[in-house]
């Protein structure tokens, strides 16, 4: 019916048939030529087994760059050697990991995942729904929550969190061109901060927000009539 991703969740805990679930969703993805997003909340060795099975199918079916694992809490629960081996395999298979800075679960080792070569990006997950009353879909706030949850203190760590909510997400979704570069869509915002780490830590209000080259909000207030800003992109 036009879906561009196939979803899966906790193959061992939900269906209690990890092979059946993974064979099913990977089979659909191959037949339809789409990617996969598989939520793996499973703890410890169970979650690690699921990740290894996902890697195996991704590699065998040539789906590098088209598979994302959401959460992957198990990577922060197992022996470091096992986690390192699995993260290296995820990188070789081209599997990305999306995180949201969950407040109640053991976080995966985000900086070690990045160092291993895994594309780690961020999403809001649940925003004021039956899962959680927190969050407002603001990705700058999400960078702060990820930094706070993972004890990011150095500038380079906060810059990594910023990459997770910006360029890494664009890479995962195949968005090109992206960022402050010629030809990229003029979708951006301005804040009063001397640097990116300050913007993440201080969470200053948006001075203005631009969408497709038109200012659509000023000082946190949406404009009824967007303001055109020349013809720049």
N, C-alpha and C positions, 0 to 999 in steps of 0.2 A: 504493500500500500504506500510505499515511498519512504519508509524509515531508512535513515542513512547509517544507523548503527544497530548492532545487536547487543542486548544487555544480558549479563549473567550475574549470579550472586551466590557466594558461599557454596560451591559445588558439593562439599562434604557435609556441611551442617544442614543445609536447606533440603536438598533432594536426597541426601545420603547415598548418592550415586554419582560421584565426581566424574567418572568416565562417561556415563550417560549424558550428564548435563553438558560437559565440555565438548564431547563429540557432536551433540546436537547443535549447540550455538556456533561452533566453528564450522560445521557443515552448512548451516544457513548462511553464514558470512561469506564462505567461498562461493556458494551457488549464486548469491545475490551481489557479490562484488562490493561488500561493505565492510566496515571495521567493527571492532568489538570494544565494549567497556564492561569489565568484569569487576564487581565489588567483592573484595576479599577482606572480610572482617574476622575470619577464623583465626584463633590464637595459635601461637607456638608451632609445633611440628605439623599439625593439621593444615594450618595456613601455608606453611612452607611447602608441603606436598602439593597443595593446589597451585601455588606459584610455579613449581617445577613442571607440573603437568601443562600449565598454560604456556610456559616457555617451549616445551617439547612440541606442542601443536603449532605454535607460531612459527617456529623454525621449519618444521616439516612442510607446512603449507605455504611458506613464502609470504607471510603476512607482516614482515618487519615494517614498523612505522604505522601500523593500522590497529594495534592492540594497546589498550590502556588498562592498567590495574588501578582501581580506586582503593585507597586506604592502605592496604598491606601492613596492618598493625603487627603481624607475626614477625616481620623483619627486625622489630625492636624487642622481641621476646625470646629469641633463640640464641644459641652460642654464636659468638662473633664470627668464627670461621665459617659456619654454615650460612650465616647472613651474607658474608662477603662473597661466597661462592655463588649464591643465588642472585645477588645484585649484579655480579659480573656476567652471569648468564643472561639476565634481563637486558643488560646493555648490548650484548652480542646479538640478541634476538630482536633488538629494536622495540622493546616494550617500554612504554612510558608509565609513570606513576603520578596519579593526581592525589593531592592531600588537601585537607581543610583545617588542619590544626585542631583536631578533635579534643575536647576537654576531658573526656572520661576514659580514653583508651591509651595504651602505650603507643607513642608515636613511632613511626618508622624512622630510621636514621637518615634524615633528608640530606644533610651535607655529605655523608658517606655515599649515598646513592648517586648524588651529582658527581662526586669524585670518581665513582666507578663508571660514569658515562651514561647513566640513566637520565632521560629527560624528565625532570620532576617539575610539575606545574600545580597550580592551585585552583580550587573551586570553592564556592560557598556551601556546597552540600545542601543542608536544609536551612531555610530562612523563615522563621516565625511560623512553623507548622506544627503538626502533631509530634514530630521528633524533638524539636527544640524551639524555644521562644526567642533565641538570640540570632543576631546577624541582620544585616540590611543590604546584602549583595554588593557592598562597596569593597572593591578588591584592595584598595589601600588599607582599609580596616582589616581585611583578611591577612594581608602581609604582617600587620602588627600582631594579630592573634597567633599566627604561625611562629613569629619571632618570640613572642612571650611564652608560648607553649613549649618551644624547643630550646629556650634559654639562649637565644641569639643575643650576644652582647657587643660583638665587634662590628665595625662598619662593614667589613667584607661579608659578614653573615647576614646583615640587614640588606645589603645589596643583592645577596643570593635570594632572600625572601622576595625582594622587588622583582627579580627576574622571574620567579615562580608565578607571580600574578600578572606578568606582562609578556615578555618575549617568549618564555618557555611555553606558555599557553598558546601563543600564536604558532609556534613550531608544531605543537601537538595537533593543532587543527588545520595545519597547512595554509595558514594565512600569510600571503606574501603579495606585495611588500608590506612591511610592518614597521612602525616606529617613526621617529623623526627623520624621515628620509624622503627624497624626491619620489613622487609617485604613490606614496602611501596615503590612504584616506586621512583627512584632517579631522580625526576624532581624538581629542585630547582635553586636558584640563590644566588649570594653573592653581598653584597653592603658594602661600607665603612661607618658604622654607629655604634655608641656605644650601641644603643638599638632600639627597634621597634618604639617608638614615634619619635625618631630622624630620622629614615629612612622614616617615613611618612611625616614629616614636611620638611625635607631637600631634599627629592627626589634625592638621589645620583645615579649616573649611575651604571649600573650593571658591577661589576668587571668580573664576568663570569656567564654564564647561562648553566645549565646542563639539558639534556633531556635523560631519560632512562640510566643514568649512563655515558653519554658521553657529554663533554663540546662542545656546539654548537655555542657559541659566547663569545668573550672577549672584554671588554671595549666598548661595544655597537656595535661591528662589528661581523656579522655572519661569521662563519668559513666555508670554502668550504668543508673541511674534518673534521668532528667531532673528538675530541680527546677522546680516551677511557681512563677511569680512573679506572684501575683495574677491578675487577668483582663485586664491591660492589653494593648493592641495598638499 
